[in-house]
Amino acid sequence: MVKFLDLKKVTAKYADEIHEAVLRTVDSGWYLQGEENACFEKNYAKYIGSEYCIGCANGLDSLIWIFRAYIEMGVMQPGDEVIVPANTYIASILAITENGLKPVLVEPDMKTLQIDDRLIEEAVTERTRAILIVHLYGRCAYTEKIGEICRRHSLKLVEDNAQAHGCLYKGRRTGSIGDAAGHSFYPGKNLGAFGDAGAVTTDDKELAETVRALANYGSSKKYVFKYTGRNSRLDEIQAAILNVKLSHLDEDINIRKDIAGKYIREIDNPHVILPEVTDRDGFVFHLFPVLCEYRDALQAHLADNGIQTVIHYPIPPHKQECYKEWNSLHLPVTEMIHDRELSLPISPVMTEEETDEVIRAVNSFRP
């Protein structure tokens, strides 16, 4: 059996360092907003290339707090519009609607599966205040055209970097390209905690201070509440674990890239469309998505051959029951991707033999 992601093996790879970090934190007697948090925020800000990092409870909250902070700062107000890729995971959109803002769905480019920058301009209105780019699958979604549109229309550029820790665009880490970025450290991410965890990165001091207060009940001074906030803090044990794993992130990413390169070179099945990779730095392969017209049959075939796969994602946001008002929308490119996408196993603990098993199984598929 080739597991889609063997988290037990991932943990075992750095078990001694993790055990030491957890024990140190337990023995410290300080479990919230302490030295481990401060250390991780400093280290992650340096790694991303941003001035500020604010730890929070999870990736969804990181995006919620960015938009909420912009509202508190007077940059946005409920009813304003945020352009977002239509094929994203629903968390990106939940963060927008949670703040009373209006998502404007833009179709992706079939070649990259990222937001199609050729379609963004026509989606901009007088109510547009931001573009939320989502680095889906670990691939950089930013383009110079997107940056130019933001500058010309005075729009905030927000990054959903939940799947792209370590990704680069012309030498800059995703998460430092826009005005602010949300990060998820869900256990299965390239940089994963042992539970839910997240962070916001930005160079904007006012935004950073507002986000930190909002995530701490709305308070920046004990028992003084400027905002009606919530409790959304990164705990010390998760911060300690993330510090350990951050020190190994780049080497883990290189392993992912090597596996992806082998897939791209050796998978040769006319029914399976592989990712087009022109920039090794711009894709960290949190996932390895393929497209197949016979996706369900391919998944069944791989399962029969002992290969675990996952669909990311079977139902697009505009067809979900929670957004009934969009259910009649027809977004053909998005819908095609959601009907055909299948993610193959990829992780820093996959062996060469396991990689070869996946390749043989994919190549032997016939619809």
Beta strands, then each sheet from edge to edge (+ up, - down):
strand 1: 52-56
strand 2: 81-85
strand 3: 102-106
strand 4: 128-134
strand 5: 156-160
strand 6: 168-169
strand 7: 172-173
strand 8: 180-184
strand 9: 198-202
strand 10: 219-221
strand 11: 224-225
strand 12: 288-291
strand 13: 341-344
sheet 1: 1+ 9- 8+ 5+ 4+ 2+ 3+
sheet 2: 6+ 7-
sheet 3: 10+ 11-
sheet 4: 12+ 13-
end
